[in-house]
Amino acid sequence: MKAAHISVIVPIYKVEAYLDGCINSIVNQTYTDVEIILVDDGSPDKCGAICDTWAKRDHRIRVIHKENGGLSDARNVGMAAASGEYIAFVDSDDTLEPTFLEELHTAIVRSHADIAECAMDYVDEQDRLLRHRGAADIPVMEKTEAIRRLVLEDGIYQTVVNKLYRRSVIEGVPFEKGKCHEDDFWTYQIFDRIERLVVVQNPLYHYLQRGTGIMGSAYSLRRLDALEARFRRMEYLQKDPRLALLTRQQLQYDCLFHYQCSLRYLTGAEQEQALQQIREIMKQNPRVPLKEMTSAWKQRIWLELFRIAPGLTARLRNAAGIGQ
């Protein structure tokens, strides 16, 4: 049997209210040469049965039932089972526009790119638009520019799901298990392996913003996983002098953001643990001289003040409603 050209990997856990809509949006893609890998990550509800029912309806669907190991583990299992030349990841409560795969695949082929990324719409549970996140204004970019924009979040973002990947660039790079913000630990490594990225302006991916999801929950110590990921990214990208200062500067912003959040949302021992973790990362992040920063002067001053008096600076910004 001929392998499908695109493998679509869907990690599934406790989403029975949304799963039919997600799978329906994948099986009805205009690009049909696909295999759909549904990874039931030990879901305790009816998700496993829903997956099996869909597999009986559509021969392109493969179901993997496994013990619960978390989102990263489920994605890794899906990657190991995938046979396509291209890989896409879809979260099991999200939906795709019918042309998602076709438009991204066409863009990759035409541009000889390794990744295609599209714009996204964030929607609520009634499919009402909450926020539109546009894509970069440069249709095709080489690796260094793609990473630069990723670091700045300038039209290119960490999210795994709004992209189509050439299989060869993601092979051998597993998602890290047990982490919140797992995309932040993974995406920069993948970008470092590409030659070229292509952008599709259409919002082809609909991301469901649920209040009960990880990203919809209140700020907690787990959110500091994102700061750890940004620290690792800074260390990883120091090898490129074109990106070294930029990643150090952005890590300073990240430290300031999490310092503010820790003061605003955490109390007692949790707050002190968070602040100590942030301070440790600040110590290990070499200071970027004021004159070498690339941001606006007002932002540079805030970062310099934060270096001198982190607690006071974070409190002042919180009181002024800055950075919230």
N, C-alpha and C positions, 0 to 999 in steps of 0.2 A: 504494500500500500504506500503510495506516494506521501511524503511528509508535507504537512501544510506549510504555506509560506510564512504565516504569522501565527505565533502562539500568544494567546491572551490568558493571563494568569489572574485568577480571582481568589484571594484568601477570604475565608468565610467563617464568621463567628457571631452568633446571636443577632442575626439581622433578618429574621424570617418575615418581618413586615415589609422589607424592602427588596428582598432577594429576587423575587419574580421580575420586578421592574428592571433590575440590573441585568439579569440574564437575558431578558427579552430585548434589551437595547443592544446586546452583543450579537445575538443570533440573527438579528435583522439588519446587520451592517451591509452596506452596499458592496463592500469587499468581502467576498465569501470564502476565499481560500485560507481558512483559519482552523486552528484547533483551539478549543476552549477548555482550559484546565481549571476545574472547580476544586479548590482545596478546602474540604470541610475540616476545620481545625478543632475537632472535638466539640462542636457546638452542641449545647445541651437542649436546644429547642428543636424545631422541625426542619432546620436548614438541611440536614443530611438527607432527609426524605425528599425535600424539594429538589435538591441536586439530582438525586436518582431519577426522579420523575422527568426532569429536563433531559437527562441522558437518554432516556427511552424515546424522547421526541426527536432528538437531533443527534445524528451519528458523529458530529464533530465535537461533541462534548465528552470529556473524560472526567470522572469524579475520583478524587483521592480522599479517603477517610483516614484521619490520623488523630492521635492524641493531641490534646491542646498544648501548643508550644508558643503561642503568640504570633503576631502579625509577621515579624521577620522570619520566623521559622517556617510559616506557611508559604511565604513567598519563595524561600530557598527550596522547599520541596517542589514547588511548582516549576522553578527554573531547572531543577535537576531532571524533571520529567518532560520538559518542553523540547520539541524537535524543530521548531520553525527557524527560519533565517532571521526573522525579526521577532521581537518580544514586546508586548504591552502589558502593563499592570492596571487592573481596574479594582477599586475598592468596592466591596459587595453591597454598599448602600448608595452608590453613585450610579449615574446613567450617562450614556454616550449619545451624541447626535448620530444619525444613521451613517454619515459620511466620515466619521472619526478615523477609521482605519484607512479608508481609501485616500483621503486628503493627506494624511501624514505619510503614507507609503509613497504616494506620487511625489511628494515634496522631497523625500529622501532620495528616491531614484533620480529625479531630475537634477538635484544639486550634488549628487555623489556625497551625501552627508552620512554621518553615523547616528545622529539623533535628530528627530523632528519633535518640536514642542509647539503646542497650540495654546491659545487663550482659554480661560476658564470662566464659567459662571458659578457663583456660589448661590445655592437655592435652599429654601426651607422645606419642611416636610410636606407642604402643599405645592411644591415646585414653583414657588414665587421667588423672583430674583432678589437676592439680598445684596450682592456685590458682583461687579464684573471686574475681572483681573485681566488686563490686556497683555499682549505679547510684545516683545521687543520690536522696535521700528526698523531694524536691519534684517532683511530676509535671510541672508546667509552670513555666517561668521566663522572665522577660524578659531582654534582651540583657546588661545590666550584671551581673545575678546569675549568668548563665551564664558570662560571662568571669571573674568573681570566683572561681567554683568551679573553672573551668579552671585558673586560675593556682595555686590552692591544691591542685589535684588532689583535690577534695572531691566525689567521685561523678561528676565530669565530667572527661574525659581527652583528651589530645592525639591519641590513636589515630584514624586516619581510617576504619578498616575496620568498626567496630561502629555505623555511622551510616547514615542515609538523608538525602540532601540535596535540597532544592528546587533545581532546576537554576539558577535565576536568581541564587542567592547564591554560587555557585562559578564562574560564567562569568567569564572574564577574569582568574582568579587561578591561574596555573600552579604546579605543584610545582617547586621549585628543583632544578636538575640538579646532580649530583656531590656531594650532601651525604648524610652519614649522619644519621639522625634527621630525615628529610625532613618527617615529620608536624609536628614542632615548629616548623618554619619556616612552615607553611601554615595550621594550624588556627586560630590566634588571629586571623588576617586574615579568615577566613571567619566566625568568631563575631562580628566587628565589623560584619558586613554583615546580620546577622539581626535580626528583631524578637522572635522567641520560639523557645524550644527545649523539646521534650517528651521525657520520660524513660520508658523501658519497663524494668521491673524484671527481666524474664525474661532469663536468660543465653542469648541466641539465636545468639551468635557463638562458635565454638570456635577459639581461637588456638593453633596448634601451636608449642610451645617446643622448637626444635631446637638441639642443641649446636653444629651446624655453621653456623647462621644468623648474621647480623650481630649480632643482639641476644644471641645465646648465646655469642659469642666473648669472649675476654679483653679487659680494658680496654686501650685503645690511644689514640693521638693523635686518631684519627678520632672518638672519643667526645666530643671537645671541640666538635664541630659542634653538639651539643645546647646547650652553654653559649653559643655564638655566637647560636643561635636565641633563647635566653632573653634575651640582651642586646638583640637586635633587638626582641623583644616588649616589653621594658621601655621602650625608646625610643618605640616605636609607641604604647603606651598612656599615655604621659605627658600626652597631650592630655585625658584624662579624670581630673579631680581625685579622683574616687571610687576610681580604680584605681591612681593614680600611686605612692603610698606602698607599696601592697601589692606591686606588681610589682618595685619596688626592693628591698624586703625579701626577696622570694622569690629574686631574683637573688643576694643575699648568701648565702642557703642553698645555691644552686647552685654558687657559687664555692667555698664551704667543702667541699661534697661532692666536687667535682672536684679540689680541692687534696689532700684525703685520699686519693682514688684515685690521683692522680699519685705521691704519696709511697709508696703501698703497692704499686703494680703496675709503675711505670716506673722506669728507671734511666738513668744517664749523660745523654747529650745529649737524649734524648727527654724525660726527666723535667724537665730544665732548660727545654726549649722549652715544655712544658706549663705549668710554673709561671710562666714569663714571660708567657704568653698570659693566664693567670688574673689575674695581677697587673695587666696592662693593662686588663682588663675591670673589675677592682675600682676602679682609678683613675677610670674613666669612669662609675661607678655612684655617684651622690650618696649619702652616708651618711644612713641613716634614724635620727633621734634615738631613744635608748633608750625614752623615754616615749611615743613615737608608734608604736612597734611593736605589732602586734596579737597576737603569739604569746605563749606562756607565758614567765614570767620567766626560767626556766632557759635556754630557747632564746635569749632576748634577750641574756643574759650571754655565752653562747657566741659569738654574732655580734659583740658588742662586743669580746671578747677576740681574735677572728679579725681584726678591723679593726686592732687594735693590734699583734698578733704572729701573723701568719698561719701561719708554719711551726711555731712552738711549739704553737699551738692545734690544728692538724691532727694533729701527732704525739701530743699528749695524748689526743685523741679516738680515734685509731687504737689507741693502747696500751690504752685503756679499752674498746675494742670499741663505741664510740658512732658511730652513723651509718653502719654497715656493712650 
